């Protein structure tokens, strides 16, 4: 089977696509998978690392951009369609899967024009602009949350969950406390970090002073905040593994007693697969406020607590961490609820659906 996976830009769009690619190869080693994205997106670095080929198109986003940038993007659009058609004719895929991000638009449109079946996968509760448009031409729309189906009336929508990276699937979720009995907290705000989360945690250090010998942090900061956050740990004497980006996310999850995170669809899928209790701080400017609705699904199922971005402060974060530490029974129940909400077989379901279409 020959498969094109189109999209990326951020880890939230790309990593489910990588999980699908590995599943196609696991299911049939003779399968060929080609990614198509942009040189500016995370896919240009992550896809070759995973051993898959990638082709590029010249396209940029329009949502939330200045009028000048929107005009430039629209001018690029015909060229990106021509480039996409060339890549598709050269590779001859049996199916094209759009995983979101603006680069998926021209590729899926080109596939439709060439008569190649198109499947799209939406990771979040509320679909983005590209996915909403592509929903009108896709054979099947795959969603990660059951409530997303209402955004595609009259279309073939299937609730499959969000595929997670194979290293996370293979890692047995366990509670942390391996570092001298410490309570281990894993903080990350997506592949680029999140300043609100970073600042909220380190601003809470003065309020955690009396218990700091019982705490250990694993903290993915993003590039911009790395120096500032690392110096805050050193200055305040807190135990922490501070990195701009963590490659071995499975290890970080497995050692965590508690996760503090944004609530993109891919992050939530991983948290639930690992059965981790979490504090979710939705990014308030996400399209259609989808991160809040993502988080609400998990919180309503008992797997997480939501803190709004505007409510984040050092004192409140410290209070919440202490609250979780003091209620180990509640923490365990939340982790079990999180695990129940997960869809660990999402990748297998997607591969089987694509095979059926082909």
Secondary structure, 3 states (H helix, E strand, C coil): CEEEEECCCCHHHHHHHHHHHHHHHHHCCCCEEEEEECCCCCHHHHHHHCCCEEEECCCCCCCCCCHHHHHHHHHHHHHHHHHHHHHHHHHCCCEEEECCCCHHHHHHHHHHHCCCEEEEEECCCCCCHHHHHHCCCCCEEEECCHHHHHHCCCCCEEECCCCCCHHHHHCCCCCCCCCCCCEEEEEECCCCCCHHHHHHHHHCHHHHHHHHHHEEEEEECCCCCHHHHHHHHHHHCCCEEEECCCCCHHHHHHHCCEEEECCCHHHHHHHHHCCCCEEECCCCCCHHHHHHHHHHHHHHCCCEEECCHHHCCHHHHHHHHHHHHHCHHHHHHHHHHHHHHCCCCHHHHHHHHHHHHC
